[in-house]
Every structure is written in C-alpha cells, then in structure tokens.
Amino acid sequence: MAETKAAPEGKRPARRVSAAPEAAVNLDATAEALQAILPTVYEGVDVTFGVAVDEVTVVAPAGLVPIVCRIAKDHELLDFDYLRCLAAVDYEDRIEVSYHLFSLAKRHKMIVKTNVTDDDLSVPTVISVWRGADWFERETHDLFGVTFAGHPNLKPLLLYEGFEGHPGRKSFPFHEYTEY
C-alpha cells in the first residue's frame, strides 16, 4: 500500500511506496534440469547462478556477456536460439541489463544479467549472436544511455537525433503537471 507524507502548500504530496513482497520461486521440472546443468556448461567462466521467480538467471560481468550468450546459443544442452527481449532497469546506483532467452527446441528459458554503472555504461554487443539484438540495443541506448560496444548502428531508434538525456532513467526530469 502506498503512503503519502505531508507536502508544502501548493505541492502534490510525495508518495512512498512500500517494498513489494518477494515473489515465490516456482521452477518447473524443465527449469530445475536447466539449473542443474549450468555449472557444468559454464565451468571456468566467471558467472553466478540464481533464480528469479520462474526463470534461471546467469549473472556475468559486462565484458563476458557475448561469451556467455554465445555459449547459451551454441551449447547443445542449452540451445538458446531466440532472444525474447533485452531489458534495462535503473536501480540508481547501477543499470541492470537483462537478456531474456528461450530455446525453441528444448522449451526452456533463462535470463543473462549484467550490471553497469555511470563510470562505465558499456556492454559489448551481442548482434553476432542474435541479429535481433540490433533494435533492442538501440532502444536501451536511447532510453538508458547504455553503449553497446561494437554495435554497427547506435543511431536513435525511439527518440529524435539530438534528444537530451535518457528518459528511462530515474534521474530524468519530467515536467511538473497538475491533475484536474
């Protein structure tokens, strides 16, 4: 439930949103089998494994993302041939970039995650792994300012040329408005 606190005269009250409850982990048999083989598949690669609700996650340093993704696509036990989505979340101290993967043949799914900070907002592109990453990376660049090193065409996709700022970030200033 959202709480409000008193606001100065003429201003809208600020809203404090209480933390959402943790979602229960609910892996099906396919996801549990995937989770069991990942340590073997990624042996020697600097990654950590986890679970987010009903999906297995692999967290990697930004520089290893193309390697982790190439293994995910080419390894016979994984066969992640479909990049469902590339998303970014601004946590204010970092931006998390998530690659949502699916195997059409094996019917399992996984998320590859990496974190970047304002000190270095760069992740190597994965266009050589999935051609469909092109527009996802351009959208993430527009909205969050993440640069995808090696991307052949990071021109704006959603915003016009010369747009100032990144509207997906929490720090982006939105104009005050009055509710009627």
N, C-alpha and C positions, 0 to 999 in steps of 0.2 A: 504494500500500500504506500502511496506517495504521501509525504508530509510536506507542509508548507511552513515557512517561517515568516515572521513579520517583515514587511518591506517599508522603506521610506515612503512618505506621502507622494502619490502620483506615480509610483513604480509598481510593476507587477511583482507579486511575491515570488521569491526564488523557490524552486522545488527541489527537495531532496528525495531521491528515490532510494528506498531500502534495497539492499542486495537481493538479487534473485536467489531462490533456493538452488542448491546444487542439483543438477539433473542426474537421475539414476543411470548407472552404467548398465546397458542392456545389450550385450553382444549375443548374436545368434551363433549357431554352430560354424557357419562359414567364416565369420569374423574371428572366432576363437581359434580356428585352424590357421587362419592368416597370421594372427598374433603369435602363434607358436613357431611358425617358420621364419619370421622376420629376423630374429637374432642370427640365424644361420646364413640367410641371404645377405645380410649387411655386416657380416663378420669383418672386422678390421676397418670399418667406416665409422667415423666419429658422429654417431647419431644416438638419440634416445627414443624409446618407445613409450607409448601411452594409449589411453582410450579417452575419447570424448563422446559421451552419450552412447551411440551405437556404431561408432567408427574407430578403427585402429588409427593411431597417429604416429608419425615419424617426425621428430624434430631434428633439424640439421643446421649447421652454420650456413650463412648465406652463400659462401663460396663453394659449398658442396652440393647445392641444390641441383645443378644439372647432372651431376654424377648419380645422386640419389634417385632422381627422376628417370635417368637412362636405365639404371638397374631395375626400377619399378616397371618400366615398359618392356625391357628385353629379357628379363629373367623368366625362364619357363614356368616357375612356380607362381609368379606374380601376374605377368601379362597384362599390365595396366595400359591398355591401348586407347583409353578415352579420358581426356582431361575435361571433367564435367564443368569445372569452374575454377577461377583463380580469384581469390578474395583478399582484401586487406582490412585490418581492424586497427584503429588508432587507440592505443592504450595510454596516450600522452607521453609516457617515458620511452615508448618503443612502438613500432608498427609491426604487426604480425602479418606476414604474407602466407596464405594457405593455398595449396594446390589440391583440389578435390579430385581424386582419381577413381576410375571404375574399370573393371575388367569385363568386357562383354562376353568373353568365353567362359570365364570362371565365376562370374556373377558376384564378385566381392568388391569392396570399396575401401579406400584408405585416404588419409589426408597427410600430405607432406607440409610441414610448417617451418618457417624461419622467421627470425626477428631482426629488424634493422632499427638503427637509432638515427637521430638527426646528425650525428657525427659522420655516418656513412649510410646513406639511403640507397645503396646499390646492391642488386642481386643479379647474378648472371642470367641471361635469357634462357628459356627452355624451348625456343622455337625449333631448334634442331631435333628436339624430342617429339613435340606435338606442334604441328603447324598452327593449330587452332589457338595456341597461346598468344598469337600476334595481337588480336584485339583485346584480350584480357589484360595483357601487359600495358597496352596503350591506355586503357581505361584506368588502371591502377596508377599509372604515371600521371594522368590528368588529375585524378581526384585526391591522391595522397602524396605525390611528389617522389615516389619510388622510381629510381632509374634502373632499367634492365640492361646491364652491360652487354654489348654485342647485338642488341636489337637493331634490325636494319632500318626501322622507320618509326621513331617515337614521336611523330608529329601528333598534335591534339586529335583526339577521336570524338570526345563529347563537348569540349569547350572550344571557344574560338582562339585563334592564334593571338598571343599577347595577353591572354587572361591572366590576371594577377592572383596568385595564391592557389590553394588546393582545398576545394570545398568539402572533401571527405574527412578532413582533419578536424578534430575537436577545437582547435585553436582558430579556425576560420571564422572571421567576424560576420555574423548575419545581421542584417539591419533590424533595428527595433521595430515592432509593429504593435498596433493597438487592436485588441479584439473588440468587436462591436456587439 
